[in-house]
Amino acid sequence: MNWAYLHLVFNHFPIIGVIIGTTLLATGMIFKNQGVKISGLGTIVFASLMAIIAYLTGDPAGEVMRGLPDIAKSLISRHENIATIGMYLMATAGLLAASSLYSIWKKDKSIRLLILITLAFSLISACAMVYIGRTGGQIRHAEFRNEATKRYIIEHQNDKDED
């Protein structure tokens, strides 16, 4: 087992987790079901924690991948840059979800606005996580590479690593 393997294990949780959490949160809001909302918020918190772990395993995984033949280092760098933005989005969504859970527990009056903001951030985070997963998949899976990605590889094949 190496860092690349651990990264692959953990990186699925934030992607699937934020999609499920956002869906639960939206469903709970639509049907005015507090339990479903709480489940969605908890799932978003969990997904954001997994995003941080996936992010922390990413650099060592990148080092493992850079040592393999036929790996486009430019795709690793692009994935790392995009993943950094996504991790901050997910961390923000997780903090908002945790704040919403605390507000529900405290029975604050402003909870509806906080949950709407959390829903917006989790939607943005879900889109970002799906895209990050796609760029990660392009590193090793040629079937994910479209013409723009192939051009990107060619244009950046002589770039030096940003280590």
Secondary structure as the mmCIF struct_conf table of DSSP 4:
data_model
#
loop_
_struct_conf.conf_type_id
_struct_conf.id
_struct_conf.beg_label_comp_id
_struct_conf.beg_label_asym_id
_struct_conf.beg_label_seq_id
_struct_conf.end_label_comp_id
_struct_conf.end_label_asym_id
_struct_conf.end_label_seq_id
HELX_RH_AL_P HELX_RH_AL_P1 TRP A 3 PHE A 10
TURN_TY1_P TURN_TY1_P1 ASN A 11 ASN A 11
HELX_RH_AL_P HELX_RH_AL_P2 HIS A 12 ILE A 30
TURN_TY1_P TURN_TY1_P2 PHE A 31 LYS A 32
HELX_RH_AL_P HELX_RH_AL_P3 GLN A 34 ARG A 66
TURN_TY1_P TURN_TY1_P3 GLY A 67 GLY A 67
BEND BEND1 LEU A 68 LEU A 68
TURN_TY1_P TURN_TY1_P4 PRO A 69 ASP A 70
HELX_RH_AL_P HELX_RH_AL_P4 LYS A 73 LYS A 106
TURN_TY1_P TURN_TY1_P5 LYS A 107 LYS A 107
TURN_TY1_P TURN_TY1_P6 LYS A 109 SER A 110
HELX_RH_AL_P HELX_RH_AL_P5 ILE A 111 ARG A 140
HELX_RH_3T_P HELX_RH_3T_P1 ALA A 142 PHE A 144
HELX_RH_AL_P HELX_RH_AL_P6 GLU A 147 HIS A 156
TURN_TY1_P TURN_TY1_P7 GLN A 157 ASN A 158
HELX_LH_PP_P HELX_LH_PP_P1 ASP A 159 ASP A 161
#
